[in-house]
Amino acid sequence: MIKVLLVDDSVTTAEFISALLSADKELQVVGKAGDGEAAIRMTALLQPDIVLMDINMPKMNGYEATRRILEIHPVPIIICSNIWQPGELVRCFEAIETGAVTAIAKPPGPGHLDFVRLADQFVKTVKAMAEVRVVRRKPHLQMKKIESRPAVPFPATRVAPRIVAIGASTGGPPAIKTILEGLKKDFPLPILIVQHIAAGFLEGMASWLGKVVLLPVRIPVPDEQLLAGHIYLAPNAMQMGVTKGRISISKTAFPENGLRPAVSYLFRSVAEEYGPNGIGVLLTGMGKDGAAELKTMQKRGGLTIAQDEASAVVNGMPGEAVKLQAANHVLPPEEIARLLNKVTQGVIPS
């Protein structure tokens, strides 16, 4: 059984979610906490396999409770949010940066037209995230810096890069933030990002990144021209690629690896359009989305990078790329930023 601790100041919401999870034979709700302080005590007492954490609560909010719990007890924490509440989306990503594994919307009631699908998705997410390896966080300590460890050196005579494509899933937002924060303010290339994320949270991620990153962050529209030093987040439920210096966005392209947007779609598009001028970066996440296509980018002469296992929340996607020998470099996020600055030094923005 997967032991679940619910943390929500609404008794009605907690009872509803409890009934939804308890209907699955693999899940057991072992406790309910009404605020962050109670969540800390009950996590230590009950030793749950996963915690579902609300954000806005009395006494102590979910952001602070997440930080405190992960300092003393390494347990996967899902931020379970009412995404329509003003300001809550950005707070969700602050909690993810602290160590929460993901954020999901609270499921709708049985009267909702899409209740069955969304409830099933909610339960599956809880079960999947319970398997994520979590390490104890030291108080107020940033991600540990790890020395660069190039796997396959790339030729010194490489052509100048023209675009960066980044793919991530579980644990991706803080890794992406670390990379983008480390880029120089005049970074000369457009950056396209596919982040697997629950519907409704993308705008919050863009706002969160926009507050801390020097480069402009936006969710693009179809056929938008690529601009140097701009960051583009793939829209929800759409595939994003590139065509002749513009962003192609498709609502009808099929999901790949069960995903839309998919890292595979973006990487393949960049490989075809830019060849040796492309840079691909595959970060933490479950599954293997983007791994084979990172290899395709490498074969076309592009520079390819995978996040290292020590810094990844989930080593599925980058680990698969390493198995395929698809990454020229295997690095933690801080070192990825340094490498991107180095290989674009002297590049003229296009």
SETORMAR-953675 format. One record per atom (N, C-alpha, C): residue in one letter; chain; z, y, x. Coordinates in steps of 0.2 Angstrom, whole numbers, plus 5000, padded with zeros to 4 digits. Atoms other than C-alpha are relative to their C-alpha. Layout:
a|A|Z|Y|X
...
***
This chain:
m|A|5000|4994|5004
m|A|5000|5000|5000
m|A|5000|5006|5004
i|A|5000|4993|4997
i|A|4996|5018|5005
i|A|5006|5004|4997
k|A|4995|4996|5003
k|A|5012|5028|5003
k|A|4998|5008|5000
v|A|5002|4993|5001
v|A|5009|5046|4996
v|A|5006|5004|4998
l|A|4995|4995|5002
l|A|5020|5061|4996
l|A|4996|5006|4997
l|A|5003|4994|5003
l|A|5015|5075|4983
l|A|5004|5006|5001
v|A|4996|4994|5000
v|A|5020|5092|4986
v|A|4996|5006|4996
d|A|5003|4995|5005
d|A|5017|5105|4972
d|A|5005|5002|4996
d|A|4994|4997|5004
d|A|5028|5117|4963
d|A|4999|5000|4992
s|A|5002|5001|5007
s|A|5019|5113|4946
s|A|5002|4993|4998
v|A|4998|5007|5002
v|A|5028|5098|4938
v|A|4994|4997|4996
t|A|5006|5002|5004
t|A|5013|5096|4926
t|A|4995|4997|5005
t|A|5005|5002|4995
t|A|5001|5095|4941
t|A|5002|4994|5004
a|A|4998|5005|4996
a|A|5011|5084|4951
a|A|5000|4993|4996
e|A|5000|5005|5005
e|A|5013|5072|4936
e|A|4993|4997|4999
f|A|5007|5002|5001
f|A|4995|5072|4933
f|A|4997|4997|5006
i|A|5002|5003|4994
i|A|4990|5069|4951
i|A|5003|4993|5002
s|A|4997|5006|4999
s|A|5003|5055|4952
s|A|4997|4995|4996
a|A|5003|5005|5005
a|A|4996|5046|4937
a|A|4993|4998|5003
l|A|5006|5002|4998
l|A|4979|5047|4944
l|A|5000|4996|5006
l|A|5000|5004|4994
l|A|4983|5040|4961
l|A|5003|4993|4999
s|A|4996|5006|5002
s|A|4995|5027|4954
s|A|4996|4995|4997
a|A|5004|5004|5004
a|A|4981|5020|4944
a|A|4996|4995|5005
d|A|5004|5003|4994
d|A|4973|5014|4961
d|A|5005|4995|5003
k|A|4996|5005|4998
k|A|4981|4997|4966
k|A|5002|5001|5008
e|A|4998|4999|4993
e|A|4981|5003|4985
e|A|5004|5006|5001
l|A|4996|4994|4999
l|A|4991|5019|4982
l|A|5006|5000|4997
q|A|4993|4999|5003
q|A|5009|5022|4979
q|A|5003|5007|5001
v|A|4996|4993|4999
v|A|5017|5039|4976
v|A|5007|4999|5001
v|A|4993|5001|4999
v|A|5034|5038|4984
v|A|5004|5006|4999
g|A|4995|4995|5001
g|A|5040|5055|4981
g|A|4996|5006|4998
k|A|5003|4993|5002
k|A|5036|5073|4974
k|A|5005|5005|5002
a|A|4996|4994|4998
a|A|5042|5089|4982
a|A|4997|5006|4997
g|A|5002|4994|5004
g|A|5042|5106|4973
g|A|4999|5006|5005
d|A|5001|4994|4995
d|A|5041|5117|4989
d|A|5000|4997|5007
g|A|5001|5003|4993
g|A|5038|5116|5008
g|A|5007|4998|5003
e|A|4994|5002|4996
e|A|5056|5115|5013
e|A|5002|4992|4997
a|A|4999|5007|5002
a|A|5058|5099|5002
a|A|4995|4995|5003
a|A|5005|5005|4997
a|A|5042|5092|5009
a|A|5002|4998|5007
i|A|4998|5002|4994
i|A|5049|5093|5026
i|A|5005|4994|5000
r|A|4994|5005|5001
r|A|5065|5084|5021
r|A|4997|4993|4998
m|A|5002|5006|5003
m|A|5056|5071|5011
m|A|4995|4996|5004
t|A|5004|5004|4995
t|A|5043|5067|5024
t|A|5004|4996|5005
a|A|4996|5003|4996
a|A|5056|5063|5036
a|A|5004|4994|4997
l|A|4996|5006|5003
l|A|5066|5052|5024
l|A|4995|4995|4997
l|A|5004|5005|5003
l|A|5051|5043|5015
l|A|4995|4997|5005
q|A|5005|5003|4995
q|A|5039|5041|5030
q|A|4994|4999|4997
p|A|5006|5001|5004
p|A|5024|5043|5019
p|A|4994|4999|5005
d|A|5006|5001|4996
d|A|5006|5037|5025
d|A|4996|5007|5000
i|A|5004|4994|5001
i|A|4999|5054|5019
i|A|5004|5004|4995
v|A|4996|4995|5004
v|A|5005|5070|5011
v|A|4994|5004|4997
l|A|5005|4996|5004
l|A|4995|5080|4998
l|A|5004|5007|4999
m|A|4996|4994|4999
m|A|5001|5098|5001
m|A|4997|5006|4996
d|A|5002|4994|5003
d|A|4999|5113|4989
d|A|5001|5006|5005
i|A|4999|4994|4995
i|A|4998|5131|4997
i|A|5005|5004|4997
n|A|4995|4995|5002
n|A|5007|5143|4986
n|A|5006|4997|4996
m|A|4993|5003|5003
m|A|5025|5138|4983
m|A|5005|5004|5002
p|A|4994|4996|4998
p|A|5042|5145|4983
p|A|5003|4997|5006
k|A|4996|5002|4995
k|A|5054|5145|4997
k|A|4996|4999|5007
m|A|5004|5001|4994
m|A|5041|5139|5010
m|A|4993|4998|4997
n|A|5007|5002|5003
n|A|5022|5139|5007
n|A|4997|4994|5004
g|A|5002|5006|4997
g|A|5011|5124|5012
g|A|4997|5001|5007
y|A|5002|4999|4993
y|A|5004|5132|5028
y|A|5006|4999|5004
e|A|4994|5000|4996
e|A|5021|5134|5035
e|A|5003|4993|5000
a|A|4997|5007|5000
a|A|5027|5117|5029
a|A|4995|4995|5004
t|A|5005|5004|4996
t|A|5011|5109|5037
t|A|5002|5000|5007
r|A|4998|4998|4993
r|A|5015|5117|5053
r|A|5006|4996|5003
r|A|4993|5003|4998
r|A|5033|5111|5053
r|A|5000|4993|5000
i|A|5000|5008|5000
i|A|5030|5093|5048
i|A|4996|4997|5006
l|A|5004|5003|4995
l|A|5017|5090|5061
l|A|5003|5001|5007
e|A|4996|5000|4994
e|A|5029|5096|5074
e|A|5005|4995|5001
i|A|4995|5005|4999
i|A|5041|5082|5070
i|A|4998|4993|4997
h|A|5002|5006|5003
h|A|5031|5069|5061
h|A|4992|5000|4999
p|A|5007|5001|5000
p|A|5013|5064|5064
p|A|4997|4997|4994
v|A|5002|5003|5006
v|A|5006|5061|5047
v|A|4994|5004|4997
p|A|5006|4997|5003
p|A|4989|5065|5039
p|A|5002|5005|4994
i|A|4998|4996|5006
i|A|4991|5080|5027
i|A|4993|5003|4998
i|A|5005|4997|5004
i|A|4978|5085|5014
i|A|5002|5006|4997
i|A|4999|4994|5004
i|A|4978|5103|5008
i|A|4997|4999|4993
c|A|5003|5001|5007
c|A|4976|5101|4989
c|A|5001|5007|4996
s|A|4999|4993|5002
s|A|4972|5118|4982
s|A|4996|5002|4994
n|A|5004|4997|5005
n|A|4967|5128|4967
n|A|4995|5005|5003
i|A|5004|4996|4996
i|A|4952|5135|4975
i|A|4998|5007|4997
w|A|5002|4994|5004
w|A|4949|5149|4962
w|A|5005|5006|5001
q|A|4995|4995|4999
q|A|4965|5158|4967
q|A|4999|5005|5006
p|A|5002|4995|4995
p|A|4962|5174|4977
p|A|5004|4999|5007
g|A|4997|5001|4993
g|A|4966|5172|4996
g|A|5002|4993|5002
e|A|4997|5007|4998
e|A|4971|5154|4995
e|A|4995|4996|5004
l|A|5005|5004|4996
l|A|4954|5148|5003
l|A|5002|5001|5007
v|A|4999|4998|4993
v|A|4958|5157|5019
v|A|5006|4997|5002
r|A|4993|5004|4998
r|A|4976|5150|5019
r|A|4999|4993|5001
c|A|5001|5007|4999
c|A|4969|5133|5017
c|A|4997|4998|5007
f|A|5003|5001|4994
f|A|4959|5135|5033
f|A|5005|5001|5006
e|A|4995|4999|4995
e|A|4974|5142|5042
e|A|5004|4993|5001
a|A|4996|5006|5000
a|A|4983|5126|5037
a|A|4996|4994|5004
i|A|5005|5005|4997
i|A|4968|5115|5043
i|A|5001|5001|5008
e|A|5000|4999|4993
e|A|4969|5124|5060
e|A|5007|4998|5003
t|A|4993|5002|4998
t|A|4988|5120|5061
t|A|5000|4992|5001
g|A|5001|5008|4999
g|A|4983|5101|5059
g|A|4999|4996|4994
a|A|5002|5003|5006
a|A|4979|5097|5041
a|A|4993|4997|5001
v|A|5006|5004|4998
v|A|4965|5084|5041
v|A|4994|5003|4996
t|A|5006|4997|5004
t|A|4955|5092|5027
t|A|5003|5004|4994
a|A|4998|4997|5007
a|A|4956|5102|5010
a|A|4996|4998|4995
i|A|5004|5002|5006
i|A|4951|5097|4993
i|A|5003|5003|4994
a|A|4998|4996|5006
a|A|4952|5105|4976
a|A|5004|4995|4996
k|A|4996|5004|5005
k|A|4965|5099|4963
k|A|4995|4997|4995
p|A|5004|5003|5005
p|A|4956|5087|4951
p|A|5000|5003|4993
p|A|5000|4997|5007
p|A|4951|5093|4934
p|A|5003|4995|4995
g|A|4997|5005|5005
g|A|4959|5086|4918
g|A|4995|4996|4997
p|A|5004|5005|5003
p|A|4952|5072|4908
p|A|4994|5003|4995
g|A|5005|4996|5005
g|A|4943|5085|4896
g|A|4994|5002|5004
h|A|5005|4997|4997
h|A|4932|5091|4910
h|A|4994|4995|5000
l|A|5007|5004|5001
l|A|4913|5085|4909
l|A|4999|4995|5006
d|A|5002|5003|4994
d|A|4913|5079|4927
d|A|5007|4996|5002
f|A|4994|5003|4998
f|A|4931|5071|4927
f|A|5000|4994|5004
v|A|5000|5007|4997
v|A|4927|5053|4931
v|A|4997|5001|5007
r|A|5003|4999|4993
r|A|4916|5058|4946
r|A|5005|5003|5005
l|A|4996|4996|4996
l|A|4928|5071|4953
l|A|5007|4996|5001
a|A|4993|5004|4999
a|A|4944|5060|4950
a|A|4999|4994|5005
d|A|5002|5006|4995
d|A|4935|5045|4959
d|A|5000|5003|5007
q|A|5001|4997|4993
q|A|4930|5057|4974
q|A|5007|5002|5003
f|A|4993|4998|4997
f|A|4948|5063|4975
f|A|5004|4994|5002
v|A|4996|5006|4998
v|A|4956|5046|4976
v|A|4997|4997|5006
k|A|5003|5003|4994
k|A|4943|5040|4989
k|A|5002|5004|5006
t|A|4998|4996|4995
t|A|4947|5055|4999
t|A|5007|4999|5003
v|A|4993|5001|4998
v|A|4965|5052|4999
v|A|5001|4993|5004
k|A|4999|5006|4997
k|A|4963|5034|5004
k|A|4996|5000|5007
a|A|5004|5000|4994
a|A|4950|5038|5018
a|A|5004|5004|5005
m|A|4996|4996|4995
m|A|4961|5052|5026
m|A|5007|4997|5002
a|A|4994|5003|4998
a|A|4976|5041|5026
a|A|4999|4995|5006
e|A|5002|5004|4994
e|A|4967|5031|5040
e|A|4999|5005|5006
v|A|5001|4995|4994
v|A|4965|5047|5051
v|A|5006|5000|5005
r|A|4995|5000|4995
r|A|4975|5046|5067
r|A|5002|5008|5001
v|A|4998|4994|4999
v|A|4986|5061|5069
v|A|5006|5000|5005
v|A|4995|4999|4995
v|A|4996|5067|5084
v|A|5005|5005|4999
r|A|4994|4995|5001
r|A|5013|5076|5084
r|A|4997|5007|5004
r|A|5002|4993|4997
r|A|5009|5095|5087
r|A|5006|5003|5003
k|A|4995|4997|4997
k|A|5020|5104|5099
k|A|5000|5007|4997
p|A|4999|4993|5003
p|A|5027|5121|5092
p|A|4995|5005|5003
h|A|5004|4994|4998
h|A|5014|5135|5093
h|A|4996|4998|5006
l|A|5004|5001|4994
l|A|5004|5126|5106
l|A|4992|4999|4997
q|A|5007|5001|5002
q|A|4985|5127|5105
q|A|4997|4994|5003
m|A|5003|5006|4998
m|A|4973|5113|5108
m|A|5000|4999|5008
k|A|4999|5001|4992
k|A|4976|5106|5126
k|A|4993|5000|5003
k|A|5007|5000|4996
k|A|4962|5110|5138
k|A|5000|4994|5004
i|A|5002|5006|4996
i|A|4954|5096|5146
i|A|4994|5001|5005
e|A|5005|4999|4995
e|A|4944|5096|5162
e|A|4993|4998|4998
s|A|5007|5002|5001
s|A|4925|5095|5160
s|A|4998|4993|5003
r|A|5002|5006|4998
r|A|4918|5078|5161
r|A|4993|4998|4998
p|A|5007|5001|5002
p|A|4899|5078|5161
p|A|4998|4992|5001
a|A|5002|5007|5000
a|A|4892|5061|5156
a|A|4993|4999|5003
v|A|5006|5001|4997
v|A|4874|5063|5161
v|A|4997|5007|5001
p|A|5002|4993|4998
p|A|4869|5078|5171
p|A|4993|5002|4997
f|A|5007|4998|5002
f|A|4854|5088|5164
f|A|4997|5004|5006
p|A|5004|4997|4995
p|A|4840|5095|5175
p|A|5002|5007|5001
a|A|4999|4993|4998
a|A|4843|5111|5184
a|A|4994|5004|4998
t|A|5006|4996|5002
t|A|4825|5116|5179
t|A|4999|5000|4993
r|A|5001|5000|5008
r|A|4828|5115|5160
r|A|4997|5007|4998
v|A|5003|4994|5003
v|A|4818|5128|5150
v|A|5006|5004|4996
a|A|4995|4996|5003
a|A|4828|5142|5142
a|A|5001|4998|4993
p|A|4999|5002|5007
p|A|4837|5137|5126
p|A|4999|5006|4995
r|A|5001|4995|5005
r|A|4833|5146|5110
r|A|5004|4999|4993
i|A|4996|5001|5007
i|A|4844|5138|5096
i|A|5006|4995|5002
v|A|4994|5005|5000
v|A|4861|5129|5094
v|A|5001|4997|4994
a|A|4999|5004|5006
a|A|4864|5116|5081
a|A|5007|4996|5001
i|A|4993|5003|5000
i|A|4882|5110|5077
i|A|5001|4996|4994
g|A|4998|5004|5006
g|A|4888|5096|5066
g|A|5007|4998|5001
a|A|4993|5002|5000
a|A|4905|5092|5061
a|A|5002|4997|4993
s|A|4997|5002|5006
s|A|4916|5083|5048
s|A|5007|5001|5000
t|A|4993|4999|5000
t|A|4934|5079|5047
t|A|5003|5003|5006
g|A|4997|4997|4994
g|A|4944|5090|5059
g|A|4995|5005|5003
g|A|5005|4995|4998
g|A|4928|5101|5061
g|A|5002|5007|5001
p|A|4999|4993|5000
p|A|4934|5118|5056
p|A|5004|5003|5006
p|A|4996|4997|4994
p|A|4947|5121|5070
p|A|4996|4999|5007
a|A|5004|5001|4994
a|A|4935|5114|5083
a|A|4994|5005|5000
i|A|5005|4995|5001
i|A|4921|5125|5077
i|A|5003|5007|5002
k|A|4997|4993|4999
k|A|4933|5140|5077
k|A|5001|5001|5008
t|A|4998|5000|4993
t|A|4938|5136|5095
t|A|4993|5002|5004
i|A|5006|4999|4997
i|A|4920|5135|5101
i|A|4997|5007|4999
l|A|5003|4993|5002
l|A|4914|5151|5092
l|A|5004|5006|5003
e|A|4996|4995|4997
e|A|4929|5161|5098
e|A|4999|5001|5007
g|A|5001|5000|4993
g|A|4925|5156|5116
g|A|4993|5003|5002
l|A|5007|4997|4998
l|A|4907|5163|5115
l|A|5000|5007|5002
k|A|5000|4993|4998
k|A|4903|5179|5123
k|A|4997|5004|4994
k|A|5002|4996|5006
k|A|4900|5194|5111
k|A|4993|5001|4999
d|A|5007|4999|5000
d|A|4882|5196|5116
d|A|4996|4993|5000
f|A|5003|5007|5000
f|A|4878|5177|5114
f|A|4993|5001|4997
p|A|5007|4998|5002
p|A|4859|5177|5113
p|A|4997|4995|4995
l|A|5004|5005|5004
l|A|4855|5162|5102
l|A|5003|5000|4992
p|A|4998|5002|5007
p|A|4856|5158|5083
p|A|5004|4994|5000
i|A|4996|5006|5000
i|A|4869|5145|5079
i|A|5000|4997|4992
l|A|5001|5003|5006
l|A|4866|5133|5064
l|A|5006|4995|5000
i|A|4995|5005|5000
i|A|4881|5123|5058
i|A|5000|4996|4993
v|A|4999|5005|5006
v|A|4883|5108|5046
v|A|5007|4998|5001
q|A|4993|5003|5001
q|A|4901|5105|5041
q|A|5001|4997|4994
h|A|4999|5003|5006
h|A|4905|5092|5029
h|A|5006|5003|4997
i|A|4994|4997|5003
i|A|4917|5100|5017
i|A|4999|5000|4992
a|A|5000|5001|5007
a|A|4922|5099|4999
a|A|4997|5006|4996
a|A|5003|4995|5004
a|A|4913|5109|4986
a|A|5005|5006|4998
g|A|4996|4994|5001
g|A|4920|5127|4984
g|A|5004|5002|5005
f|A|4996|4998|4994
f|A|4928|5128|5001
f|A|4995|5004|5005
l|A|5004|4997|4995
l|A|4913|5134|5011
l|A|5001|5008|5001
e|A|4999|4992|5000
e|A|4915|5153|5006
e|A|5006|5001|5004
g|A|4993|4998|4997
g|A|4933|5152|5012
g|A|4999|4999|5008
m|A|5000|5001|4993
m|A|4928|5144|5029
m|A|4996|5006|5003
a|A|5004|4994|4998
a|A|4915|5158|5031
a|A|5004|5006|5001
s|A|4995|4994|5000
s|A|4928|5171|5027
s|A|5005|4999|5006
w|A|4995|5001|4995
w|A|4941|5163|5039
w|A|4997|5001|5007
l|A|5003|4999|4994
l|A|4929|5162|5053
l|A|4998|5007|5002
g|A|5002|4993|4999
g|A|4922|5180|5050
g|A|5006|5004|5002
k|A|4994|4996|4998
k|A|4940|5186|5053
k|A|5002|5000|5007
v|A|4998|5001|4993
v|A|4942|5179|5070
v|A|4994|4999|5005
v|A|5006|5001|4995
v|A|4924|5177|5078
v|A|4997|5006|5000
l|A|5003|4994|4998
l|A|4915|5191|5086
l|A|4993|5000|4997
l|A|5007|5001|5002
l|A|4898|5185|5080
l|A|5000|5000|4992
p|A|5000|5000|5007
p|A|4892|5188|5062
p|A|4999|4993|4997
v|A|5000|5006|5004
v|A|4895|5173|5050
v|A|4998|5000|4993
r|A|5003|5000|5006
r|A|4885|5169|5035
r|A|4998|4994|4997
i|A|5003|5005|5003
i|A|4879|5157|5022
i|A|4993|5002|4999
p|A|5007|4998|5000
p|A|4860|5158|5023
p|A|4997|4999|4993
v|A|5005|5002|5006
v|A|4847|5159|5009
v|A|4994|4997|5002
p|A|5006|5003|4998
p|A|4831|5150|5009
p|A|4995|5005|5003
d|A|5005|4996|4997
d|A|4818|5156|5021
d|A|5002|5006|5004
e|A|4997|4994|4996
e|A|4830|5168|5030
e|A|4998|4999|5007
q|A|5002|5000|4993
q|A|4824|5173|5047
q|A|5006|4999|5005
l|A|4994|5001|4995
l|A|4835|5167|5062
l|A|5001|5006|5004
l|A|4999|4994|4996
l|A|4843|5181|5071
l|A|5005|4998|5006
a|A|4996|5002|4994
a|A|4851|5180|5089
a|A|5007|5002|4998
g|A|4993|4999|5001
g|A|4869|5179|5089
g|A|5003|5000|4993
h|A|4998|5001|5007
h|A|4871|5175|5071
h|A|5002|4993|4999
i|A|4997|5007|5002
i|A|4881|5160|5064
i|A|4998|4998|4993
y|A|5002|5002|5006
y|A|4874|5151|5049
y|A|5003|4993|4998
l|A|4997|5006|5002
l|A|4884|5138|5039
l|A|4996|4997|4994
a|A|5004|5003|5005
a|A|4874|5126|5029
a|A|5003|5000|4993
p|A|4997|4999|5006
p|A|4876|5129|5010
p|A|5002|4993|4997
n|A|4998|5007|5003
n|A|4884|5115|4999
n|A|4995|4997|4996
a|A|5004|5005|5004
a|A|4874|5101|4992
a|A|4992|5002|5001
m|A|5007|4999|4998
m|A|4858|5107|5001
m|A|4999|4998|5008
q|A|5002|5002|4993
q|A|4849|5101|5017
q|A|4998|5007|5003
m|A|5002|4994|4997
m|A|4847|5115|5030
m|A|4996|4997|5007
g|A|5004|5002|4994
g|A|4834|5114|5044
g|A|4996|5007|5002
v|A|5004|4994|4998
v|A|4822|5126|5053
v|A|4993|4999|5000
t|A|5007|5000|5000
t|A|4804|5130|5052
t|A|4997|5007|5002
k|A|5004|4994|4998
k|A|4794|5143|5062
k|A|5005|5006|5001
g|A|4995|4994|4999
g|A|4810|5154|5066
g|A|5003|5002|4994
r|A|4997|4999|5006
r|A|4816|5153|5049
r|A|5004|4994|4997
i|A|4996|5006|5003
i|A|4829|5143|5039
i|A|4997|4997|4994
s|A|5003|5004|5006
s|A|4823|5130|5027
s|A|5006|4997|4997
i|A|4995|5003|5004
i|A|4835|5125|5013
i|A|4997|4997|4994
s|A|5003|5004|5006
s|A|4831|5111|5001
s|A|5006|4997|4996
k|A|4996|5003|5005
k|A|4840|5107|4985
k|A|4998|4993|4998
t|A|5003|5006|5002
t|A|4829|5092|4983
t|A|5000|4994|5005
a|A|5000|5005|4994
a|A|4829|5083|5000
a|A|5005|4995|4999
f|A|4995|5006|5001
f|A|4838|5066|4999
f|A|5006|5001|5004
p|A|4995|5001|4995
p|A|4855|5064|5006
p|A|4999|4995|5005
e|A|5001|5005|4994
e|A|4856|5056|5023
e|A|5007|4998|5002
n|A|4993|5003|4999
n|A|4871|5045|5027
n|A|5004|5001|4994
g|A|4996|4998|5006
g|A|4876|5049|5009
g|A|5002|5007|5000
l|A|4997|4993|4999
l|A|4878|5067|5014
l|A|4994|5005|4999
r|A|5005|4994|5001
r|A|4869|5084|5009
r|A|5005|5006|4999
p|A|5004|5000|4994
p|A|4870|5094|5020
p|A|5002|4994|5004
a|A|4999|5005|4995
a|A|4868|5081|5033
a|A|4999|5003|5007
v|A|5001|4998|4993
v|A|4870|5084|5052
v|A|4993|4997|5002
s|A|5007|5004|4998
s|A|4855|5071|5054
s|A|4994|5004|4998
y|A|5006|4996|5003
y|A|4843|5082|5044
y|A|5000|5006|5005
l|A|5000|4994|4996
l|A|4848|5098|5054
l|A|4997|4998|5007
f|A|5002|5002|4994
f|A|4847|5089|5071
f|A|4993|4998|5001
r|A|5007|5002|4999
r|A|4830|5081|5068
r|A|4995|5006|4999
s|A|5004|4995|5001
s|A|4823|5097|5062
s|A|5000|5005|5006
v|A|4999|4996|4994
v|A|4829|5107|5077
v|A|4996|4996|5006
a|A|5003|5004|4995
a|A|4822|5092|5088
a|A|4992|5001|5000
e|A|5007|4999|5001
e|A|4805|5094|5080
e|A|4997|5007|5001
e|A|5002|4994|4999
e|A|4804|5112|5080
e|A|5001|5004|5007
y|A|4998|4997|4993
y|A|4812|5117|5097
y|A|4999|4996|5006
g|A|5000|5005|4994
g|A|4811|5101|5108
g|A|5005|5002|5005
p|A|4995|4998|4994
p|A|4818|5106|5125
p|A|5004|5006|5000
n|A|4997|4993|5001
n|A|4823|5123|5119
n|A|5006|4999|4995
g|A|4995|5000|5005
g|A|4836|5116|5107
g|A|5007|4997|5004
i|A|4994|5002|4998
i|A|4855|5113|5110
i|A|5003|4997|4994
g|A|4997|5003|5006
g|A|4864|5100|5099
g|A|5007|4998|5002
v|A|4993|5001|4998
v|A|4883|5099|5098
v|A|5003|4996|4994
l|A|4998|5005|5005
l|A|4891|5084|5088
l|A|5008|5000|5001
l|A|4993|5000|5000
l|A|4910|5086|5084
l|A|5003|4995|4996
t|A|4996|5004|5004
t|A|4924|5077|5076
t|A|4998|4998|4993
g|A|5002|5002|5007
g|A|4921|5067|5060
g|A|4999|4992|4999
m|A|5001|5007|5002
m|A|4920|5050|5051
m|A|4993|4998|5000
g|A|5007|5003|5001
g|A|4905|5039|5051
g|A|4995|5002|5007
k|A|5005|4999|4994
k|A|4889|5042|5062
k|A|4995|5005|4999
d|A|5005|4995|5002
d|A|4880|5057|5054
d|A|4998|5004|5006
g|A|5002|4996|4995
g|A|4870|5065|5067
g|A|4999|4997|5007
a|A|5000|5003|4993
a|A|4872|5053|5082
a|A|4993|4998|5002
a|A|5007|5002|4998
a|A|4855|5045|5082
a|A|4995|5006|5001
e|A|5004|4994|5000
e|A|4847|5062|5079
e|A|5002|5004|5006
l|A|4998|4997|4994
l|A|4857|5069|5094
l|A|4996|4997|5006
k|A|5004|5003|4995
k|A|4848|5056|5104
k|A|4993|5002|5000
t|A|5007|4997|5001
t|A|4832|5062|5097
t|A|4999|5006|5003
m|A|5000|4994|4997
m|A|4836|5079|5103
m|A|5000|4999|5008
q|A|5000|5002|4993
q|A|4840|5072|5120
q|A|4993|4998|5003
k|A|5007|5002|4998
k|A|4823|5063|5121
k|A|4995|5005|5000
r|A|5005|4994|5000
r|A|4814|5079|5117
r|A|5002|5005|5005
g|A|4999|4996|4994
g|A|4822|5087|5132
g|A|5006|5005|4998
g|A|4995|4995|5001
g|A|4836|5097|5123
g|A|5007|4998|5003
l|A|4993|5001|4998
l|A|4854|5099|5129
l|A|5004|4997|4995
t|A|4996|5003|5005
t|A|4866|5088|5120
t|A|5007|4999|5002
i|A|4993|5000|4998
i|A|4885|5088|5119
i|A|5004|4997|4994
a|A|4995|5003|5005
a|A|4898|5078|5110
a|A|5007|5002|5002
q|A|4993|4998|4999
q|A|4916|5082|5108
q|A|5004|4993|5003
d|A|4996|5006|4997
d|A|4928|5070|5118
d|A|5005|4997|4996
e|A|4995|5004|5005
e|A|4939|5057|5110
e|A|5007|5003|5000
a|A|4993|4998|4999
a|A|4955|5065|5117
a|A|5001|5006|4995
s|A|4999|4994|5004
s|A|4952|5082|5107
s|A|4998|4999|4993
a|A|5003|5001|5007
a|A|4943|5074|5091
a|A|5006|4998|4996
v|A|4995|5003|5005
v|A|4954|5072|5076
v|A|4997|4993|4998
v|A|5003|5006|5002
v|A|4942|5058|5071
v|A|4994|4999|5005
n|A|5006|5000|4995
n|A|4930|5051|5085
n|A|4994|4996|4997
g|A|5005|5003|5003
g|A|4918|5043|5073
g|A|4993|5002|5002
m|A|5006|4997|4998
m|A|4903|5054|5075
m|A|4998|5001|5007
p|A|5002|4999|4993
p|A|4904|5060|5093
p|A|5001|4993|5004
g|A|4999|5007|4997
g|A|4910|5042|5098
g|A|4994|4996|4999
e|A|5007|5003|5001
e|A|4894|5035|5090
e|A|4995|5003|5005
a|A|5005|4997|4996
a|A|4884|5047|5100
a|A|5001|4998|5007
v|A|4998|5003|4994
v|A|4893|5042|5116
v|A|4997|4993|5001
k|A|5002|5007|4999
k|A|4889|5024|5113
k|A|4993|5000|5001
l|A|5007|5000|4999
l|A|4871|5028|5111
l|A|4997|5004|5006
q|A|5002|4996|4994
q|A|4871|5038|5127
q|A|4996|5006|4998
a|A|5004|4994|5003
a|A|4865|5053|5117
a|A|5002|5007|5003
a|A|4997|4994|4998
a|A|4876|5066|5125
a|A|5000|5001|5007
n|A|5001|4998|4993
n|A|4872|5075|5141
n|A|5007|5002|5003
h|A|4994|4998|4998
h|A|4890|5081|5141
h|A|5005|4998|4995
v|A|4995|5002|5005
v|A|4906|5075|5133
v|A|5006|5004|5002
l|A|4995|4995|4998
l|A|4919|5089|5132
l|A|5004|5002|4994
p|A|4996|4997|5005
p|A|4933|5097|5122
p|A|4997|5007|4998
p|A|5003|4994|5002
p|A|4929|5112|5112
p|A|5000|5006|5004
e|A|5000|4994|4995
e|A|4935|5125|5125
e|A|4995|5000|5005
e|A|5005|5001|4994
e|A|4924|5118|5138
e|A|4992|5000|4997
i|A|5007|4999|5004
i|A|4909|5117|5125
i|A|4998|5007|5000
a|A|5002|4992|5000
a|A|4910|5136|5123
a|A|4998|5002|5007
r|A|5002|4998|4993
r|A|4910|5138|5142
r|A|4994|4998|5002
l|A|5007|5003|4998
l|A|4895|5127|5144
l|A|4995|5004|4997
l|A|5005|4997|5004
l|A|4886|5136|5130
l|A|4999|5007|5003
n|A|5000|4993|4996
n|A|4890|5153|5139
n|A|4996|4999|5006
k|A|5003|5001|4994
k|A|4884|5146|5155
k|A|4992|4999|5000
v|A|5007|5001|5000
v|A|4867|5139|5150
v|A|4996|5005|4997
t|A|5003|4994|5003
t|A|4863|5155|5140
t|A|5000|5006|5004
q|A|5000|4995|4996
q|A|4867|5166|5154
q|A|4993|5003|5002
g|A|5007|4997|4998
g|A|4852|5178|5157
g|A|4995|4999|4995
v|A|5005|5001|5005
v|A|4843|5172|5141
v|A|4999|5006|4996
i|A|5002|4994|5004
i|A|4834|5186|5132
i|A|5000|4998|4993
p|A|5000|5001|5007
p|A|4838|5186|5113
p|A|4993|5000|4997
s|A|5007|5000|5003
s|A|4823|5181|5103
s|A|5000|5001|4993
***
